[in-house]
């Protein structure tokens, strides 16, 4: 009688990737950084810098300002590491620091100009769906980076970061109507730029 031996595919954790439910490598590095480990600080910087640079670029619109914000963000991150309590992802916590740093930089340079008139916001309505959905991510991000700072900031906060208009108004010190107006203006400008590319 011939025996049948089933082929087993065992899933093993090699240590190269995160195991389910495990602490992320960024969280392990953050713990080592809290203890003053310089190598861990360098590794954490190398791990987070590419992702956070993308966040900074979206808000600042140019590489030079984005690099300044990235540096300021890391200074803040390393000085506030003790405030990370482990609830939620470390990367999400870090991302908020970089978004807030970008917003502070924009406020300092008065790039936001958030004093729109509500009556102007009423004229910015477009009934058709935006063709933005048809574009590739990288191409869209290049267009977003070219928006004026105020419109780019509100667009990033609302569309990409998921802030509500109330939260945007609180963060930027403006009204919800101004936030909506800036978002609508950003969408209209993006639509114009897309139509120009046709």
SEKE-383644 format. One record per residue (C-alpha): residue number from 1; z, y, x. Coordinates in Angstrom, 2 decimals, m for minus. Example, Ala and Ser with C-alpha at 12.3 -4.5 7.8 and 13.67 -1.06 7.14 Angstrom:
<rec pos="1" w="7.80" v="m4.50" u="12.30"/>
<rec pos="2" w="7.14" v="m1.06" u="13.67"/>
// end
This chain:
<rec pos="1" w="0.00" v="0.00" u="0.00"/>
<rec pos="2" w="m1.07" v="3.36" u="1.36"/>
<rec pos="3" w="1.59" v="6.07" u="1.46"/>
<rec pos="4" w="0.86" v="9.59" u="0.36"/>
<rec pos="5" w="2.43" v="12.32" u="2.45"/>
<rec pos="6" w="2.13" v="15.73" u="0.86"/>
<rec pos="7" w="1.32" v="18.63" u="3.11"/>
<rec pos="8" w="4.14" v="21.12" u="3.09"/>
<rec pos="9" w="3.63" v="24.76" u="3.84"/>
<rec pos="10" w="6.94" v="26.13" u="4.94"/>
<rec pos="11" w="7.42" v="29.85" u="4.88"/>
<rec pos="12" w="9.57" v="30.89" u="7.76"/>
<rec pos="13" w="10.74" v="34.27" u="8.88"/>
<rec pos="14" w="9.70" v="34.94" u="12.46"/>
<rec pos="15" w="11.66" v="38.15" u="12.89"/>
<rec pos="16" w="8.46" v="40.20" u="13.24"/>
<rec pos="17" w="8.42" v="41.27" u="9.62"/>
<rec pos="18" w="11.19" v="42.16" u="7.21"/>
<rec pos="19" w="12.68" v="39.21" u="5.37"/>
<rec pos="20" w="13.27" v="39.62" u="1.64"/>
<rec pos="21" w="16.42" v="41.63" u="0.98"/>
<rec pos="22" w="16.91" v="42.39" u="4.66"/>
<rec pos="23" w="17.89" v="45.72" u="6.09"/>
<rec pos="24" w="14.74" v="47.57" u="7.21"/>
<rec pos="25" w="14.06" v="48.12" u="10.89"/>
<rec pos="26" w="14.37" v="51.88" u="10.31"/>
<rec pos="27" w="17.86" v="51.35" u="8.86"/>
<rec pos="28" w="18.87" v="49.20" u="11.85"/>
<rec pos="29" w="17.54" v="51.88" u="14.19"/>
<rec pos="30" w="19.40" v="54.58" u="12.25"/>
<rec pos="31" w="22.65" v="52.64" u="12.71"/>
<rec pos="32" w="22.03" v="52.39" u="16.46"/>
<rec pos="33" w="21.19" v="56.12" u="16.55"/>
<rec pos="34" w="24.53" v="56.95" u="14.93"/>
<rec pos="35" w="26.15" v="55.23" u="17.91"/>
<rec pos="36" w="24.23" v="57.48" u="20.32"/>
<rec pos="37" w="21.65" v="54.91" u="21.47"/>
<rec pos="38" w="18.82" v="56.98" u="23.05"/>
<rec pos="39" w="16.31" v="54.10" u="23.01"/>
<rec pos="40" w="16.93" v="53.66" u="19.28"/>
<rec pos="41" w="16.35" v="57.39" u="18.74"/>
<rec pos="42" w="13.00" v="57.18" u="20.52"/>
<rec pos="43" w="12.04" v="54.05" u="18.57"/>
<rec pos="44" w="13.05" v="55.64" u="15.25"/>
<rec pos="45" w="10.97" v="58.70" u="16.10"/>
<rec pos="46" w="7.97" v="56.49" u="17.00"/>
<rec pos="47" w="8.40" v="54.52" u="13.76"/>
<rec pos="48" w="8.68" v="57.48" u="11.39"/>
<rec pos="49" w="6.56" v="60.17" u="13.09"/>
<rec pos="50" w="3.09" v="59.05" u="11.87"/>
<rec pos="51" w="4.18" v="58.80" u="8.22"/>
<rec pos="52" w="6.19" v="62.02" u="8.30"/>
<rec pos="53" w="3.37" v="63.86" u="10.07"/>
<rec pos="54" w="1.15" v="62.99" u="7.11"/>
<rec pos="55" w="3.76" v="64.49" u="4.76"/>
<rec pos="56" w="4.01" v="67.63" u="6.91"/>
<rec pos="57" w="0.22" v="68.01" u="7.07"/>
<rec pos="58" w="m0.06" v="67.80" u="3.29"/>
<rec pos="59" w="2.35" v="70.71" u="2.90"/>
<rec pos="60" w="1.37" v="72.89" u="5.84"/>
<rec pos="61" w="m2.39" v="72.52" u="5.77"/>
<rec pos="62" w="m2.84" v="72.71" u="9.55"/>
<rec pos="63" w="m1.76" v="70.55" u="12.47"/>
<rec pos="64" w="0.06" v="73.24" u="14.44"/>
<rec pos="65" w="2.44" v="74.19" u="11.61"/>
<rec pos="66" w="2.80" v="70.53" u="10.63"/>
<rec pos="67" w="3.94" v="69.68" u="14.18"/>
<rec pos="68" w="6.52" v="72.48" u="14.05"/>
<rec pos="69" w="7.83" v="71.15" u="10.73"/>
<rec pos="70" w="7.83" v="67.59" u="12.08"/>
<rec pos="71" w="9.98" v="68.67" u="15.02"/>
<rec pos="72" w="12.37" v="70.65" u="12.80"/>
<rec pos="73" w="12.55" v="67.70" u="10.41"/>
<rec pos="74" w="13.54" v="65.28" u="13.18"/>
<rec pos="75" w="16.23" v="67.67" u="14.42"/>
<rec pos="76" w="17.62" v="67.78" u="10.88"/>
<rec pos="77" w="17.30" v="64.02" u="10.47"/>
<rec pos="78" w="19.19" v="63.24" u="13.68"/>
<rec pos="79" w="21.95" v="65.76" u="12.94"/>
<rec pos="80" w="22.39" v="64.44" u="9.39"/>
<rec pos="81" w="22.21" v="60.70" u="10.08"/>
<rec pos="82" w="25.89" v="60.31" u="9.18"/>
<rec pos="83" w="25.14" v="61.50" u="5.63"/>
<rec pos="84" w="22.83" v="58.52" u="4.98"/>
<rec pos="85" w="25.03" v="56.08" u="3.07"/>
<rec pos="86" w="22.58" v="53.19" u="2.74"/>
<rec pos="87" w="21.81" v="53.67" u="m0.95"/>
<rec pos="88" w="18.05" v="53.66" u="m1.41"/>
<rec pos="89" w="15.53" v="53.24" u="1.37"/>
<rec pos="90" w="16.08" v="55.02" u="4.64"/>
<rec pos="91" w="12.43" v="56.05" u="4.74"/>
<rec pos="92" w="12.75" v="57.67" u="1.30"/>
<rec pos="93" w="15.84" v="59.55" u="2.47"/>
<rec pos="94" w="14.01" v="60.71" u="5.60"/>
<rec pos="95" w="10.95" v="61.75" u="3.57"/>
<rec pos="96" w="13.10" v="64.13" u="1.49"/>
<rec pos="97" w="14.29" v="65.78" u="4.71"/>
<rec pos="98" w="10.71" v="66.41" u="5.83"/>
<rec pos="99" w="9.62" v="67.70" u="2.41"/>
<rec pos="100" w="12.61" v="70.07" u="2.32"/>
<rec pos="101" w="11.91" v="71.21" u="5.88"/>
<rec pos="102" w="8.30" v="71.99" u="4.95"/>
<rec pos="103" w="9.45" v="73.90" u="1.87"/>
<rec pos="104" w="11.95" v="75.92" u="3.92"/>
<rec pos="105" w="9.22" v="76.76" u="6.44"/>
<rec pos="106" w="6.90" v="77.91" u="3.64"/>
<rec pos="107" w="9.69" v="80.04" u="2.13"/>
<rec pos="108" w="10.49" v="81.63" u="5.51"/>
<rec pos="109" w="6.87" v="82.60" u="6.05"/>
<rec pos="110" w="6.58" v="83.78" u="2.41"/>
<rec pos="111" w="3.49" v="81.60" u="2.07"/>
<rec pos="112" w="4.28" v="80.58" u="m1.49"/>
<rec pos="113" w="3.94" v="83.93" u="m3.29"/>
<rec pos="114" w="5.51" v="82.57" u="m6.47"/>
<rec pos="115" w="5.43" v="85.68" u="m8.67"/>
<rec pos="116" w="2.60" v="84.73" u="m11.06"/>
<rec pos="117" w="2.38" v="86.34" u="m14.45"/>
<rec pos="118" w="2.71" v="83.92" u="m17.38"/>
<rec pos="119" w="m0.23" v="85.55" u="m19.16"/>
<rec pos="120" w="m2.48" v="84.59" u="m16.23"/>
<rec pos="121" w="m1.42" v="80.94" u="m16.56"/>
<rec pos="122" w="m2.83" v="80.78" u="m20.09"/>
<rec pos="123" w="m6.34" v="81.48" u="m18.83"/>
<rec pos="124" w="m6.33" v="78.56" u="m16.40"/>
<rec pos="125" w="m6.92" v="75.75" u="m18.91"/>
<rec pos="126" w="m9.69" v="73.20" u="m18.26"/>
<rec pos="127" w="m10.42" v="70.74" u="m21.08"/>
<rec pos="128" w="m12.43" v="68.20" u="m19.03"/>
<rec pos="129" w="m10.98" v="65.45" u="m16.87"/>
<rec pos="130" w="m10.99" v="66.26" u="m13.19"/>
<rec pos="131" w="m13.53" v="64.48" u="m10.93"/>
<rec pos="132" w="m10.78" v="64.25" u="m8.27"/>
<rec pos="133" w="m10.20" v="60.62" u="m9.25"/>
<rec pos="134" w="m13.68" v="59.71" u="m7.98"/>
<rec pos="135" w="m12.94" v="60.78" u="m4.40"/>
<rec pos="136" w="m11.53" v="58.81" u="m1.52"/>
<rec pos="137" w="m7.94" v="59.50" u="m0.45"/>
<rec pos="138" w="m8.76" v="60.96" u="2.97"/>
<rec pos="139" w="m11.44" v="63.26" u="1.61"/>
<rec pos="140" w="m9.12" v="64.46" u="m1.15"/>
<rec pos="141" w="m6.29" v="65.09" u="1.35"/>
<rec pos="142" w="m8.64" v="67.24" u="3.47"/>
<rec pos="143" w="m9.39" v="69.33" u="0.38"/>
<rec pos="144" w="m5.70" v="69.56" u="m0.54"/>
<rec pos="145" w="m4.90" v="70.78" u="2.99"/>
<rec pos="146" w="m7.39" v="73.62" u="2.54"/>
<rec pos="147" w="m5.69" v="74.93" u="m0.63"/>
<rec pos="148" w="m3.63" v="78.14" u="m0.39"/>
<rec pos="149" w="m0.02" v="77.37" u="0.62"/>
<rec pos="150" w="1.52" v="78.05" u="m2.79"/>
<rec pos="151" w="m0.94" v="75.88" u="m4.74"/>
<rec pos="152" w="m0.89" v="73.16" u="m2.06"/>
<rec pos="153" w="2.91" v="73.01" u="m2.14"/>
<rec pos="154" w="3.19" v="72.65" u="m5.91"/>
<rec pos="155" w="0.30" v="70.15" u="m5.97"/>
<rec pos="156" w="2.01" v="68.01" u="m3.30"/>
<rec pos="157" w="5.39" v="68.17" u="m4.99"/>
<rec pos="158" w="4.07" v="67.34" u="m8.47"/>
<rec pos="159" w="1.17" v="64.95" u="m7.84"/>
<rec pos="160" w="2.18" v="63.21" u="m4.62"/>
<rec pos="161" w="5.99" v="63.42" u="m4.45"/>
<rec pos="162" w="6.54" v="63.05" u="m8.21"/>
<rec pos="163" w="8.73" v="66.12" u="m8.78"/>
<rec pos="164" w="8.90" v="67.50" u="m12.35"/>
<rec pos="165" w="8.07" v="71.15" u="m13.02"/>
<rec pos="166" w="11.79" v="71.78" u="m13.58"/>
<rec pos="167" w="12.64" v="70.30" u="m10.16"/>
<rec pos="168" w="9.84" v="72.28" u="m8.49"/>
<rec pos="169" w="11.10" v="75.48" u="m10.12"/>
<rec pos="170" w="14.62" v="74.78" u="m8.84"/>
<rec pos="171" w="13.43" v="73.95" u="m5.30"/>
<rec pos="172" w="11.10" v="76.93" u="m4.99"/>
<rec pos="173" w="13.13" v="79.48" u="m6.95"/>
<rec pos="174" w="10.45" v="80.16" u="m9.55"/>
<rec pos="175" w="9.92" v="79.46" u="m13.24"/>
<rec pos="176" w="8.51" v="76.24" u="m14.67"/>
<rec pos="177" w="5.59" v="78.27" u="m16.02"/>
<rec pos="178" w="4.81" v="79.45" u="m12.49"/>
<rec pos="179" w="4.92" v="75.87" u="m11.26"/>
<rec pos="180" w="2.49" v="74.80" u="m13.99"/>
<rec pos="181" w="0.24" v="77.76" u="m13.20"/>
<rec pos="182" w="0.15" v="76.92" u="m9.48"/>
<rec pos="183" w="m0.62" v="73.28" u="m10.26"/>
<rec pos="184" w="m3.41" v="74.23" u="m12.61"/>
<rec pos="185" w="m4.81" v="76.66" u="m10.05"/>
<rec pos="186" w="m4.73" v="73.91" u="m7.40"/>
<rec pos="187" w="m6.57" v="71.52" u="m9.71"/>
<rec pos="188" w="m9.19" v="74.13" u="m10.56"/>
<rec pos="189" w="m9.73" v="74.98" u="m6.89"/>
<rec pos="190" w="m10.04" v="71.30" u="m6.02"/>
<rec pos="191" w="m12.57" v="70.88" u="m8.81"/>
<rec pos="192" w="m14.59" v="73.83" u="m7.48"/>
<rec pos="193" w="m14.57" v="72.38" u="m3.97"/>
<rec pos="194" w="m15.63" v="68.97" u="m5.26"/>
<rec pos="195" w="m18.45" v="70.48" u="m7.31"/>
<rec pos="196" w="m19.60" v="72.45" u="m4.25"/>
<rec pos="197" w="m19.90" v="69.18" u="m2.34"/>
<rec pos="198" w="m22.32" v="67.70" u="m4.89"/>
// end
